[in-house]
Amino acid sequence: MEATSKRSSHLCHENGDWMSHLPENLWDVPLHNLSLPGSHDTMTYCLDKNSDISVNESKLLQVIDKCMPCIIHPIIMKWSITQVLNVSKQLDAGIRYLDFRIAHKPDDSSMNLYFVHMVYTTAVVEDILREILKWLQAHPQEVVILACRNFDGLTKELHHHLISCIKKIFQSKLCPKDVVPTLRNMWTYRYQVIISYEDVTEVMNHRELWPAIPYWWGNKTAARDLIQYLERMKKNGRPDCFFVAGINLTSDLKYILAHPFGSLKKMALPSLPYLKLWIKQQYPGPKRDCINIIAGDFIGNYDFVNDVIELNKKIIPPLHYHGNETGLKHVS
């Protein structure tokens, strides 16, 4: 345990400012052509054990939980947790894409918004955004992508409240969607935050909101099946802008009930060496088979972050890179 703690501390120290340490020949490469580490279901480290099952989950699961809460609820909690590091420590570790699934609790008369993954979090969205702001102020050359999605129970009024909070907290740090997001551009204008927002209407109405970032979600319980899915997606060609390759395994209700003494962590950890090998074989860049953001579970438990960052060494940019060109090269 002590060795693990020392290793995590070393990792955080190494990667807190990794973007500012990239070589200058990558400063003009759009971030969607770099390799960026992300965390899947970022906020599950603070799920509320007393929270009800999300209204977005299956009716069957909600009924079972109501009938046998002392048995089912602990099982659900074990299969809902995908991260153990808090958001600041994830950023310290080098994570630059945060997966925020935002919800409003039913029958809650307040404007408070929470995060959700089967159950709701103890953390309130506004508090976490302020925590991220504080981290960014201490790391002025780092850029984070906040993917706001899910939106369970959000009315138009609550969307406006959330967007207002985002603008109020990050202010001039928000990068408008008409900017080519290279590190040089971000540093020049002191932008540090890209907001991906999974609501088309709101994206059209606010220049600070970027379109929803596609997430390649395999929905697989076995690492081999997940890799096969990701390889099929690569053959179809990568999107032109940001996208996420999710290396997270997924369990459905049937699988959970069949493994009552298991957990997502127990399922995920044995697959990490296999997933690590796949990561090391990837290339960032604009070509059809290139990757961009790679998001994983339990990001502090192995060399995931370092492996994703290291992929940027494979990029050989042309002498003069312009935002609309796709002339990046990579070496094998």
N, C-alpha and C positions, 0 to 999 in steps of 0.2 A: 504493500500500500504506500509506503514511504517513497519507494522508487517511482511509482506511478505519479505521485504528487510532484516530485522533483521534475519529472519529465514534462508534466503539464505546465509547470511554472516556466520551464525553459522554453517550451513551445510558445507560450504567450509572449515572453520577452522577445523572442526571435521575430515574430510575425506581426507585432502591433503596428509597424510602419512599413510593411513590405512593398506597398505600391510606390512609396517615395524612394525606395532603394532599387527600383527597376532601372536597367540601363537606359540612357538617354535615347537610344535608337528605337525604344518602344513608346516614347512619350506621345508620338503622333499616331499611334495605332488606336482605332476606336476600341472602347472597352468590350464591345460585343465581338471583337476578334482576338481578345486576350483570353486566358484561362483563369477563371475566378472561382474560388471555393465558396460554397453556400451551405446553409444548414436547412434541412427539411423539417417542417413543423418546429420552427425555432423556439417557440415559447412553451413547449411541453414540460420544461423543467419545473414549472410552477403550477401544475394542474391542481385544482381544488378538490381534495378527497371528499369534501362534503357537498360538492356540486352535483346537480342533477345531470343525467345524460342529455346531451344536446338534442334539441328538437329536430335537428337535421338527420339524426341517426334513425335506424329502422324502428318501426313501431314495436316489432317483436322484442328487440333489445330493451326498449323502454319498459315494456310490460314485464319481462323477466326481471329487470332490475327493481321494479316496484314490488314484485312478489318476493324476491329473495335478495334484498339489498346487501345483507351482511356477507353473502356468498359471492354474488355477481359483481358488486361494485369494486372490491379489491382486484378481481380478475381484470375488469375493464381498465382500471388504472395501470396495471402492469403492461397492458398491451397498447396503452395510449402514449406512454412516455418515450420520446425519441431523442431527447437531449438532456444532459445533466449539468452542463455549464450555463450560467446565466448569460444574458445578452452581452454584457460588457466583456466577460471572459471569452465569449465566442469571437467578438471583434478583436480582442487581444490576440487570440489564437490565429487570426488571419481571415476569418469568415467575412465576406463582403457582399453576400446575398442573403437576406433574411426573409424567411417564408412566414408571413403574418396572416393567419386565418382569423378574421375579425368577426365578432358577433355581438348582438345585444340579447341579454337574457330575457326570456319571456316573462311577462308580468312584472317587469322592472320599470318603475315609473321614472327612474332617473335617466340621464343621458349617458351614463357610464357605458363604455364599450370594453369588451374583454376579448381575449384570444380563446380559441377553441380547438380541440381535437378529441372528439367523442364526449369529453366533459370540458367545462369552462375553467379558465385560469383564475388564480388569485390576483394576478397583475392586471391593472387597468391600462388600456392602450395609451392614454395620454401620459401616464407616468413613465412608460417604457420609451416613448418618443423623447421625453426629456432626458432620460438616461443616455440615449443614443446621442443627443445633442451634446451633452457633457463630454462624452467620449470623443466626439468629433472635434470639439474645441481643444482637446489635448493632443489631437492627431490631425493637424490642419491640412495635410497633403493626402489623406486617405479618403476614399470614396466608397459609399455604401449604397446598395440597391435595396429598397424596401418594397417587397411584393405584397400589396394589400389585396386580399382576395377572400373568397368564401361569402362574407357579408350576410351571415345568418341573421334574420330578424331586423335588418337595417331598412328603415323607411327613408324616403327622400330627405326628410328633416335630419335624420341621423347621419346620412351621407354628407349633408352640408356641414353638420357639426364636426364630423371627422376631418373633412377637407380643411375646414377653418382651423382646427387644431394643428394640422400638419403645416399649414402656411404660417400660423402664428409662431410655432416653435422653431421651424427651420429657416423661415424668412429668406434671406438672400442666398442661403446655402442650397436652395432647391434649383436643380438644373432644368431649364425648360426643354420641352421635347423637340424643339427645332434646332438644338445645338448638337453638333457632332461631338459625342462624348469621349474625346481623347483626354489623356491625363494633362497634356499641355493646356488644352482649352479649359478643363476643369480648374486647374491651378490658376490660370490667368484671371478667370472671373470669380474665383473662390467658391465654386460650386462643390458640394460634397455629397449631395443626396439626390438620387434618382428614384422617383416614386412610380412604381408600376401599379396601375389601378384597374381592377377587374370590373369596371362598369363603363360601358361604351359611352353612354350619355354624359357622364361626368368628365371623362377624358376629353370629349369634344368641347366641353365648356371651360376647361382649365388648361392653360398652356404648361402648367407645372406638373401635370399628370401625364405619364407615359402610358401607352397601351399595355394591356395585360401581357406579361411575358409567357410564352408557351412553355409548358412543363411536360417533358417526356416521362410519363408515369407508367411503369410497366405493370403494376398491380400483380406482382408475382411473389410467391413465398420461397422460391429457390433462386439462388444467385445465378446459376447457369441459364435458367429461363429468362431472368432479367437481362443478362448480357445479350442473349439472342435477340430480345426485343429491341434493345438499344442499337444493336448493329443493323437491324431492319430499318429503324428510323434514320440512321445515318445514310443508308443506301437511298432513301427517299430524298435526301438533301436537307441541309440545315436551313432554318429561317434566315432572312437577311439581317435581322437585328438581334437583340438579346434572346437567348433561349436557355432552358435548363435541361440537362440530362440528370434525371434522378436515379441515384444508385441505392435507393432505399427499398427494402423489402416490405411487403404489405400483407396483412392478415385480415381476412373477413370474419364475420360472426361465426360461421361454421368452423373455421380453423381455430378460432379462439376457444370456443366451447369444447373442441376436441383436445385442446392442450391447456387445461385449467391451471396446471402448475408451471406453465411456461411464461414467457414474457417476450416482448419485442426485442429486448436486448439479448436474451438468450438465443433467439432465432437469428439475430443480425450478426453477432460477434464472430461465430464460426465462418461466416461467409466473407469476412473482411480481407483475408489474403487473396482470395479469388478476385474480388472487386478491385483490390489494390493493383493487381497485375493488369487488369483492363485499363485502369486510369493511366498507368505508366506508358501504355501503348498509344495514347491519344495525342492529337495535335490540335492546337488552337489555330484560328485563322478563318478566312472567308470561304474556303473551298467547301464543296458539298459534304464531304465526310469529316469536316472539322467540328470540334466542340467549342463551347463557350463557358457557361456556368455548369459546374458539377456540384450537385447538392446531395449530402448524405446525412445519415443518422449518427448519433453519438460521436460527433466530430472530434472530440478530445481523446478518443480511445486508441487511436493508431496514427499513422503518418499521413492521413488523408489530406490535411491542409497543405503540408509541405509538398506532397506529390502533385497536387493540382497546381500550386504556384510554380513548381519546377518546370512544368510543361511550357511555360513562357520562354524558356531558354531555347526551345526548338524553333522559334520564330526568327526568320531572316527578313526584316522589312526592306523594301526598296529604298534607295537613297532619299527620294522625296516622296512622302506618302500624303495623299489627299483623301479627304473623307469619303468621296464618292468612288474611289478606285478600289479594286479588289485584287491588287497585285501582290499581296503578301505571299511569301514562300515559306515552306517549312522543310526541314531536313529530317531524314530518317536515320 
